[in-house]
Amino acid sequence: MMRTRPLKVALLGCGVVGSEVARIMTTHAADLAARIGAPVELAGVAVRRPDKVREGIDPALVTSDATALVKRGDIDVVVEVIGGIEPARTLITTAFAHGASVVSANKALIAQDGAALHAAADEHGKDLYYEAAVAGAIPLIRPLRESLAGDKVNRVLGIVNGTTNFILDAMDTTGAGYQEALDEATALGYAEADPTADVEGFDAAAKAAILAGIAFHTRVRLDDVYREGMTEVTAADFASAKEMGCTIKLLAICERAADGGSVTARVHPAMIPLSHPLAGVREAYNAVFVESEAAGQLMFYGPGAGGSPTASAVLGDLVAVCRNRLGGATGPGESAYAALPVSPMGDVVTRYHISLDVADKPGVLAQVATVFAEHGVSIDTVRQSGKDGEASLVVVTHRASDAALGGTVEALRKLDTVRGVASIMRVEGE
């Protein structure tokens, strides 16, 4: 039997995502009520500019006083889509203290302060859900947190930023340079006026922290994630990748160590074989590849950003939280019992593609090979080309630690025959 008294929802933020959440709540009200078991009512909308006309939203619901809205005491669920650290953090904790559960799309805040927010939710017996914080509409957090709760996840490998994937895909398919591809992404609305958070990997790093924490039942903060942007990727790198049967993606990689005693989380450009499922992810789409002991290999794919896709994830959480509210229960909170240490990047073991500018004369290859051997880095393949006294030497290694590779490169730079290190890129997905 459906309850007639509505559950009241406060919306913090009414931009691209927030306005879409409000629209779906209105246009799909009957369906949402049937799925939840009670009507949901938009009880207030907090914005910076309350005088702006917002289509489909009753102006009487709009306020600039977000604090007063979350303190009302009759709010059942607060939906936070304003982003950033403050005032979002204070508003969320205030909402818990005044009886509301929270649905958030705030990846930066969850990555930085997720443990404290979960503790506040537990203290007040409330829910904190944030499916929309990672990979837009793609169901990912709930499968990791619930569907795979009985399994052991060993690796999460994914494309979690649509802007960077659009740029790299354009470079791969058209031969465009980085700036040209970025300009196209900006013109089409895929890139912000200031794309730093995307192209330098900050956005993906926040998502990696969240995914690693859930997958490995360990607290992983944003500061624990190694981050490397993609602004230095060139058309020449793509040419080298194609010669290896690879392409280049900006990847978020979360791994459990082989001995199970630690985890790593990192974001950086990497070559991946064209045979890998992630290689075929085009334009602004996202995809995440999960490897677990019992389930094996799973792939989650779909639109990773935008108003409608992100609102879909928000509404999914809203339905779940409202159902919990009606049942007098809460959903799964933070699971950090494993408390595994997060290893530094120097301990990470992978393959590498190194392009060197060298003198075109006898003995150079032998010198370079000696340096690799002295640092314990095994060479898989070597390709050399050049003329008129200058040459390019491309070395692909077997698996080696980041620290060992770093020592190798430092020693290579000291050779008189090495003019420079043109590029270094990791090779993943094998």
NORTALIN-V226130 format. One record per run of one state. SS is the DSSP state (A for helix, B for strand, O for the rest). FROM is the first residue (numbers start at 1). TO is the last residue. Records with the same first field share a line. If there is no record, write none. Layout:
SS->FROM-TO  FROM-TO
This chain:
O->1-2  13-15  28-28  37-37  47-58  64-65  71-76  81-87  98-100  105-106  124-127  130-130  134-140  148-152  160-161  175-177  188-195  200-201  217-221  225-225  228-234  244-245  257-261  274-276  281-284  293-295  304-306  328-340  343-344  348-348  360-363  375-378  388-389  398-399  414-417  429-430
B->3-12  38-46  62-63  77-80  101-104  128-129  153-159  226-227  246-256  262-273  285-292  296-303  341-342  349-359  379-387  390-397  400-401  418-428
A->16-27  29-36  59-61  66-70  88-97  107-123  131-133  141-147  162-174  178-187  196-199  202-216  222-224  235-243  277-280  307-327  345-347  364-374  402-413
